């Protein structure tokens, strides 16, 4: 082999050993975000979680990568955790309650790895055994407060015929709905409206899917006179949006700012996912990782809210929003949730009339 060929060979070996991504080092990727349902840019949990981790990694020169779970079974989830660990992960972020049984198992298998579970609590898959190990943080959100703000805003904005179409009656979905109803009632009291001035249809679809059946349900509600539907229902919210677009209806989105999904979305009851992931990742690298805890982020820590800048209200202003938000921060308003009452019909309402539909 002549000298030129030897030099070219050595150069190719050097380039190959340096890797093919700017975030890759000999130790692999330290921060891993696992993505299951939907794309990474879903404008919801996946995107918020990835952006929070990515932002911290880029600011601090820490390698980061997201991994897509290929299938819905537990084996696929666990294999993806193993892939991230093998790839050098020291910290794994898992967005969504589907990761609850995954983290429950993985936190004991990989005790030298830290986990951040977003919007869920580690449990064994039966919802009977819960455990948040010292290497895990479970971050939850005060959905009842986010729902309250949305219900309050739409009534203050002049709407009186409302609906709540939830997906599965999962605790987070229930809290959203209960909060929405109480927010509507609180606004009606402030406006000194007579009893039964606000009507709310309320139901669960039993699924989180965008289906013709869910669109038909929402269509029937709009045609019956419902003006605004709050849809904490996963992908079923897209069915509600389609129905709204075809029937001059309006929608309140959920989890993330969904104003970009449809012109019918007037606001969204959101969780500050990107910010909370960023802060949790920072706690790990700042050596104050609060492992073993289930933390509920509420208005007091700016964990929930409405995207007031992109909301399409007629009369409800940012000043109105700041007023009610500060009421939540101060603790002057007591909002009941799933652990306080078993059914929306048990909520002690003053003005709102709820029509619960099985």
VENCOR-V962782 format. One record per backbone hydrogen bond with DSSP energy under -1.0 kcal/mol. CO is the residue of the C=O (numbers start at 1). NH is the residue of the N-H. Records with the same first field share a line. If there is no record, write none. Layout:
CO=NH ; NH
//
This chain:
2=6
3=7
4=8
5=9
6=10
7=11
8=12
9=13
10=14
11=15
12=16
13=17
14=18
16=19
21=24
25=28
30=90 ; 91
31=65
32=93
33=67
35=69
44=48
45=49
46=50
47=51
48=52
49=53
50=54
51=55
52=56
53=57
54=58
55=59
56=60
57=62
63=31
65=33
67=35
73=77
74=78
75=79
76=80
77=81
78=82
79=83
80=84
81=85
82=86
83=87
84=89
85=88
87=29
90=114
91=32
92=116
93=34
94=118
96=99
97=100
99=103
100=104
101=105
102=106
103=107
105=109
106=110
110=113
114=92
115=137
116=94
117=139
118=96
122=131
129=124
133=136 ; 292
135=115
136=292
137=117
138=295
139=119
140=297
141=143
142=145 ; 146
143=147
144=148
145=149
146=150
147=151
148=152
149=153
150=154
151=155
152=156
153=157
154=159
155=158
160=199
161=227 ; 228
162=201
163=230
164=203
166=205
167=206
168=170
170=174
171=175
172=176
173=177
174=178
175=179
176=180
177=181
178=182
179=183
180=184
181=185
182=186
183=187
184=188
185=189
186=190
187=191
188=193
189=192
194=197
198=353
199=162
200=355
201=164
202=357
203=166
208=235
209=211
211=215
212=216
213=217
214=218
215=219
216=220
217=221
218=222
219=223
220=224
221=226
222=225
227=250
228=163
229=252
230=165
231=233
232=167
233=236
234=237
235=238
236=240
237=241
238=242
239=243
240=244
241=245
242=246
244=249
250=229
251=266
252=231
253=269
254=256
255=271
258=261
262=265
264=251
266=312
267=253
268=270
269=255
270=305
271=273
272=276
273=277
274=278
275=279
276=280
277=281
278=282
279=283
280=284
281=285
282=286
283=288
284=287
289=291
293=138
295=140
297=142
298=301 ; 303
299=302
303=272
305=270
306=308
307=310
317=321
318=322
319=323
320=324
321=325
322=326
323=327
324=328
325=329
326=330
327=332
337=340 ; 341
343=346
344=347
347=349
351=196
353=200
355=202
//
